[in-house]
Amino acid sequence: MNRFMKFLICTFCATMALHAAEYDEKGMKLYKKLCASCHGSPDYGAGQLEQAEWEDLFFMHGQKLLQVHQTKSSLYQRLQKAAKKRSFRHLQAYLIGNASDSGSVGGCDGNRCGITAGAIPMKK
């Protein structure tokens, strides 16, 4: 019985770790705050690029992401402030975990519903 309980606990922890990578609530909230007005719902926005493309944008603390948004000065300043904070890594984890090739399918809960697709699609 003791081995079985250890197995169940390990399985539960591994499942929760995988789920946490794709469902980062802090990252989703930061996306809604910074990105949703232009790029739409979190699942729609994250699914526009593949994992490797998101990783490339977030390389070196999001320098490429900042360069892409440099023409919009108010957003650029907010992104710069966010990039200096630790919460920026949550945005990165959420976007990479929900990329188009991640296999993650967004459901409808209190965080994911109510935002429509964005007016500005992301360029590959």
C-alpha positions as CSV (number, residue, x, y, z in Angstrom):
1,M,0.0,0.0,0.0
2,N,2.8,2.4,0.8
3,R,4.4,2.0,-2.7
4,F,1.0,2.5,-4.3
5,M,0.4,5.8,-2.4
6,K,3.9,7.0,-3.4
7,F,3.1,6.2,-7.1
8,L,-0.2,8.1,-6.9
9,I,1.5,11.1,-5.3
10,C,4.3,11.1,-7.9
11,T,1.8,10.8,-10.8
12,F,-0.4,13.6,-9.4
13,C,2.6,15.9,-9.0
14,A,3.9,15.2,-12.6
15,T,0.4,15.8,-14.0
16,M,0.1,19.1,-12.1
17,A,3.5,20.3,-13.3
18,L,2.6,19.6,-16.9
19,H,-0.7,21.4,-16.5
20,A,0.9,24.4,-14.8
21,A,3.2,24.9,-17.7
22,E,0.3,25.4,-20.1
23,Y,-2.1,27.0,-17.8
24,D,-0.1,29.8,-16.1
25,E,-2.8,32.0,-14.6
26,K,-0.4,34.9,-13.9
27,G,0.8,34.8,-17.5
28,M,-2.8,34.8,-18.8
29,K,-3.7,37.8,-16.6
30,L,-0.6,39.7,-17.8
31,Y,-1.5,38.8,-21.4
32,K,-5.0,40.2,-20.9
33,K,-3.5,43.4,-19.4
34,L,-0.9,44.0,-22.1
35,C,-1.8,42.1,-25.2
36,A,-5.5,41.3,-25.4
37,S,-6.6,44.7,-26.7
38,C,-4.7,44.2,-29.9
39,H,-4.2,40.4,-30.2
40,G,-7.5,39.0,-28.8
41,S,-8.1,36.3,-26.3
42,P,-5.2,34.6,-24.6
43,D,-5.7,31.3,-26.3
44,Y,-6.1,32.9,-29.7
45,G,-3.0,35.1,-29.3
46,A,-0.8,32.3,-27.9
47,G,-1.9,30.0,-30.7
48,Q,-0.8,32.3,-33.5
49,L,2.8,31.3,-33.1
50,E,4.7,28.0,-32.5
51,Q,6.7,27.3,-29.4
52,A,10.1,27.9,-31.1
53,E,8.8,31.3,-32.4
54,W,7.7,32.3,-28.9
55,E,11.0,31.2,-27.5
56,D,12.8,33.3,-30.1
57,L,10.7,36.4,-29.2
58,F,11.5,36.0,-25.5
59,F,15.2,35.4,-25.9
60,M,17.3,37.8,-23.9
61,H,14.5,38.9,-21.6
62,G,12.1,39.6,-24.5
63,Q,14.3,42.0,-26.5
64,K,12.8,40.9,-29.9
65,L,9.3,41.2,-28.5
66,L,10.1,44.8,-27.4
67,Q,11.5,45.5,-30.9
68,V,8.3,44.3,-32.6
69,H,6.2,46.7,-30.4
70,Q,8.6,49.6,-30.6
71,T,6.4,51.7,-32.9
72,K,3.6,51.8,-30.3
73,S,5.2,54.0,-27.6
74,S,2.7,53.6,-24.7
75,L,2.6,49.8,-25.1
76,Y,6.4,49.7,-25.5
77,Q,6.9,51.5,-22.2
78,R,4.4,49.1,-20.4
79,L,6.2,46.1,-22.0
80,Q,9.6,47.5,-20.9
81,K,8.3,47.8,-17.3
82,A,6.8,44.3,-17.4
83,A,10.0,42.8,-18.8
84,K,12.0,44.1,-15.8
85,K,9.7,42.3,-13.4
86,R,9.7,38.7,-12.5
87,S,6.1,38.3,-13.7
88,F,7.3,38.6,-17.3
89,R,8.4,35.0,-17.1
90,H,4.8,33.9,-16.4
91,L,3.8,35.6,-19.7
92,Q,6.5,33.7,-21.4
93,A,5.5,30.4,-19.9
94,Y,1.9,30.9,-20.8
95,L,2.6,31.8,-24.4
96,I,5.0,29.0,-25.0
97,G,2.8,26.5,-23.2
98,N,-0.2,27.4,-25.3
99,A,1.5,27.8,-28.7
100,S,-0.1,26.3,-31.8
101,D,2.1,23.3,-31.7
102,S,1.9,22.7,-27.9
103,G,-1.2,20.4,-28.1
104,S,-2.9,22.6,-25.5
105,V,-6.6,23.2,-26.1
106,G,-8.1,26.1,-24.2
107,G,-11.4,25.6,-22.4
108,C,-13.9,28.0,-21.2
109,D,-13.6,29.1,-17.5
110,G,-13.5,32.3,-15.7
111,N,-10.1,33.3,-17.2
112,R,-10.6,32.3,-20.8
113,C,-14.1,33.3,-21.8
114,G,-15.4,36.7,-22.8
115,I,-12.6,38.0,-25.0
116,T,-13.0,37.7,-28.8
117,A,-10.3,37.3,-31.4
118,G,-8.0,40.2,-31.9
119,A,-8.0,42.8,-34.6
120,I,-4.2,42.6,-35.2
121,P,-2.9,39.2,-36.1
122,M,0.7,38.4,-35.2
123,K,3.2,38.1,-38.1
124,K,5.3,35.0,-38.5
